[in-house]
Amino acid sequence: MEQRDESRPFVSTVVAFALALTAGVHAQVGVRPADATAPSPCAPPGGACVDRDRVTQSAPPTIEPASAGVAGSLVFPNTRVAANGVGLRDVASGGIDLVGVPPGSTVVAAYLYWCWISLNAPVAGLHDRMTMARVPRIARPGLTGPSLSLAVLRPHSFPGVLVGSGLDPCWNGGGNFVYRADVTTLVDGGDSYVVWLPAGAAGAADYRDPWAFPFPTGPHCEGASLVVVYTNPNESMGTTFIYDAGLAGNMFLADPGTFYTLTGFFHPGNEARWIHVGADGQSGAGYQELHSMGLETTWFQGFPIAGPSSLTDSDWNGAGNKPLALLWDTAGHDVTPYLGFGSVSATIQVNAPVPFTITDCLVPVCNVLWTR
């Protein structure tokens, strides 16, 4: 990544942020005033001052594939997987183009993940639901007006299961909450989909810049991603493992970072892919790039696969919606060179180098491992 002049401070952002705090712009009913992840006066919203003594969550040392209740674990033999997402910060809806499920495929399972932050407690029927519809591939002239458009889209409301929660990633205080909904009845292949937030669920849905003064109050929906498991007679099949509980919601600071191990699989040794979905990644404060907030390196089995120590950009730069509003990532990598035959675990580490004074606050949503 391009090296930037760290001596040029983001004065306007800090001043505006300090004024916002003084004026009580971030006031929110019930927010703990001493919340460990309240915004830092020396960093833009979503970031924090580097503090070696600051306590943040950490993922369990080992994480098993997610549970589907009585249906067992989210492990799917003889399948492949695709994933795409969209940032939903301060908007009412967003589109997800599901790419990578070829014609002739059969969808085995489809899950929609989303994450709320700056929320003290979720409201049943509001934060645990998402509405979704398939977008027609061909525009139909003559069909105009909201009622006819919705009739064509055929939206469906899906309930979500809370798969993780934790600290707020340095915005308005409170906590973060990660949900997973089974949307298999709607998703039958590669297509364009639209998701809507329930009316009144977000603190703002006016399509504003999250870093513009005055800063909006929470709660905030960070984004949504589809994870779709499928079969196809013309592709090589493997096994898909989905991980969320134990990982989802475990907010961490890019410095010192996080470390965990995915288990519960056996790698046949032919091919392997890893997908990550995360919330609140950013490379700065909107259009204002801050190099010290875009330096997360992702390590897979000790090898750098994303970020400054690799050949690609960081997995935590808010690529789901650039240049605004950032704050959501759905990324994937071919990890075949790093996962040997017979492997039964894979270590994941994310960190940023020191001694930068500002670091990012990040929330894992889910991981997916595919092997064959």
N, C-alpha and C positions, 0 to 999 in steps of 0.2 A: 504494500500500500504506500501511497505517496506520503513522504514525511512532511509534516507541517510545522510551522513556527509556533512552538508552545509558549513563546514569550508574549504572544498577542492574546490577552485575556478576553473573555466574553463579558465585558463590563456591563453592557446594556442588559444582558440576560440576568446577571446577578443582581443588578440594581432593581430591575423590574420585579424580580423574584422577592427581594427583600421588602419592597414596597407592598407586594401582595400579602406577604406574611403580616406586615404591620397593619394593613387595612383589614385583615381577616378574610381575604378573598378565599382562602382555603378552608374556612370554617365549615365544619360538617357536624351535624347533630350526632352525638355519641362517639365521635372519634377520640381515641385516647390521646391526650395532649403530650404524653411522654412516649408515644409509640417509637419503637427502636428504628423504624424505617420512615419516620417523617422526613420531609424534604430537607436537604442540607443547604444552608445559606451560601456555601461556597460552590455549589454545583447546580446545574439546571435540573428541573424536574425530571425524575427518572434516573438520576445519578446520585452519587454520594461522595463525601470526602473520604479519602483513604484513612482508615483507622484500624490499626492492628488489633485493638482491644474490642472492636465492635463485634457484637454477637449476632450471627445470622444462622439460618437453618442450614442443615447439611443433609444430603440424601443418605439413606441407609447404605451400608457397605455393599450389599448385594440386593438386586431387584429381580424378582421372578416375573414371568409373563402375567399380564393383567387377568383378573378373574371376570368371568361373565356370569357369576352366580351359579345357579343350578346347572347351567349349560357348560360349566367347566371353565378352562382358561382360554384366552384369546390366542390360540395356536392353531394354525390352519395348514395342514399338509396338502401337498399337490396343488399349490397356488402360486400366484405372484401378487405384487402389491403396487399401488400408485397413490400419491398424495399431493395435494395442492391446497393453498389457503389464501386468505385475504385479511388485511387489517381492517378493524371495525372501530377504531378510536374516534369518538365524537361524531359518528355517522348513524344513520338509521338502517342502512342495509349495505350489502356488498356482494360482488360476484366472484364465484370460484369456477375457474376453468379446469375441469378434471382431465388431465392429459396423461396418456400412457396406458390407457385401457383400450386395446385395439378392437376393431370390429370382429364380431364372432365370439366375443368373450361372454362368460357367465359370471355375474357378480355373486360371490359367496357371502360377503358381509361388507357393510359400509358404515363407517362411524364418523360423526361430526364432533369435533372437539372445539371448545371455546373457553375463554378465561375472563373472569371479572376481577378488577382490582379496586382499591380504595373503597371497599365495602365492608361494613361492620358485620353484617349478617345477611345472607341471601334471603330473599322473600320468595316463598313457595309459589309457583305458578308464574313468576316474573323472571327471576334470574336463572332458573333451572329449566327454561324452555327456549327453543329457537324455532322460527318458522322458516321453511325452505321450499323451493320450487325449482323445477327444471325450466330453462329458458328455451322457447321454440327456436329451432335452427333457421327457420325461414320466416321473415317478416310478412305479415298478412295485411296488405293494404285494405283500408276501410274499417279495420277494427281499431277504434280509438276510444279514449275515455277510460277512467280508472276501473270501472266495473268490468268492462269487456276485457281490459288488459289482465286483470286478476283472474278472470274466468279462463283465459288462455293459459296463464301461468299455473293455475291450480295449486296454490300454496298449501302446505301441510305443517301443522305444529307438532314438534317432537319434544317429549320430555327428556331431560338429561339426568344422568347419575353423577353425583359428586364423587370424583376420583382422587381429589387432592385439594389441599388448602394450605395457606401459610401466611407469611408476612407480606405487607404491601410493598411493592418494588419502588419505594421512595417517591411517592406522589402525594396523596392526600391522607395517608394513614389508614388504619383499619387493616384489612387482610386481602388475600387473593383466593379465588375459588375456581377450580378447573372442573369442567363438566364434559361428559361423553354421552352422546345420544346415538342410538341405533337407527340409522336412516336407510336400511337395506330395502325397505318397501318402496322407496322413491328412486334410488340410484340403481340403474340397470346397465350402465356403461359410461364411456367417456362422453362428456357433455358439458354445457355451461349451466351453472346453478346459481341461484340468488338466495341469500339468507337475510332475514329481517330480525332486528332486536324487538322484543315486546315493547309496546308503547309505554313510556314512563320508566323503563328499567334503568336507563343511563342518565347520568347527571346532565349531559348535553348530547344532542344529536343534531347539531346545526352545521356540521361540516366545517368547523373552525380549525385553525392551526392550534394544536395542543400547547404550543409554547408561546402563543400570542397573549399579550396582556389585555384584560385580566385573565389569569389562568382559570380554566374551568374546574369546578368541583366534581367529586366522584358521585356515584360509582362510574367506572369506565369499563367498557368491553374492549379488550385488546385486539381480538381477532377470532377467526374461526378457520379450521382446516378439515378437509375430508381425507380420511384414510380408507382406501377401498381395496378389498381383497377379492381376487378374481381367478378364473381359470380360462385357458385358451388352448385349443388343440394345436395351434401353430407355434407355440412358444414353449421353452423348457420350464417345467414346473419345479418348485422348491417348497420350502416351508416358511410361512410368515409368522413372526412372533411380535405381538404388540405389548408394549410396556407403558403403564401409566401409574397405577397405585404405588406409593412409595417414592415415586419420582415427581409426579405432578404436584405443583404448588410449592415445592421446596425452594423458596427464594434464596438467591445467593448473590454475593458481590463478585464481579469479575476478578477483582483482586481482594482476597487470595484465590477465589475460584471454587470449583466443586469437583468431586471425584466419586465415581460409583462403578459398579460392575454388573453387567447384564448376565443373567444365568438362565438355566432351564432349557438349553438347546444343545444340539449336537451338529457340528458342521461337517457335511460330507466332503468338503474340500474343493468343490468346483467353482463356485461363485458366491459372493456375499455383497449385500447392499445394506446400508444403514440410513434411516430417516430420522430427522429431529424436528420437533415442533416446539417453539419457545415464544414466550411473551416478554415484551418490554425491551427488546433489543433496539439499540439506536446508535448512530454514528455521530451524533451531535444533538443540537437543539433545533430540529427542523432543518431549514436551509443553512444554518450556521454549523458547519462541520467542526467537530472537536476531536482531534486525532486521539486524545487520551481515552475517548469513550468508544473507539472502534478497533480495539486491539486484541479482542478475545481470540485465542487459539484453541481449536478443538483437537484433542489427541485421542486417537483410537488405537488401543493396544500399544500405547507409547509412541505412536507415529503421528505427526501433525497432518491433519487432513483438511483443515480450514483455518484461515486467519494468517497473521503476519509470518508465522514460522512455516507456512506451507506455500503452495503456488496459487491459492485462491483467496477470495475475500472471506471475512469472518462470517460464521453462521448466525451471529447475533447483532446484525446491523440494521434490523428492521426492513429487510428486503421485501416483505410482503406488501409494502405500500410506500414506495419512495417517489418523490422526495418528501411527501407528507402523506400520512401522519407517522410513518415508521411503526415501530413497536410490535411487530409480529413477523415471525420467520417460520418458513417451512423449507427445510433444506435436506438434500440427500447426497450420498457419496457411494461410490464403488469402493468397498473395503476388502475386496478379494486378496490383494497382496499382503494384507495384515492379519488375516484370519486363517490359520493353518488347518489342515485336515485333522479332524478329531477334536477341535476346540469345543469346549463346553462353557466358556465364559468369555466376555469381552469387556475390557476396561475403557471407560470414558472419562476424560478429564477436560475441563474448560477453565482457562485462566488467562489473565492479562499480565504483562510484565510490570515490574516496579521500576522506578520509584514515582510514577505519576501520582499527582495529588487528587485526581478525580477518577472514579471508577463507576461502572454501570451496575444497576440493580436488575437482576434477571430472574425469570420464572420458567422452569422447564414445564412443558405440557405433556408430551409423550415422546417415546422413542419407538421405532419399528426396525426389526432386524429380519432380513430375508436371506436364506441360505439354500444352496442346492449342491 
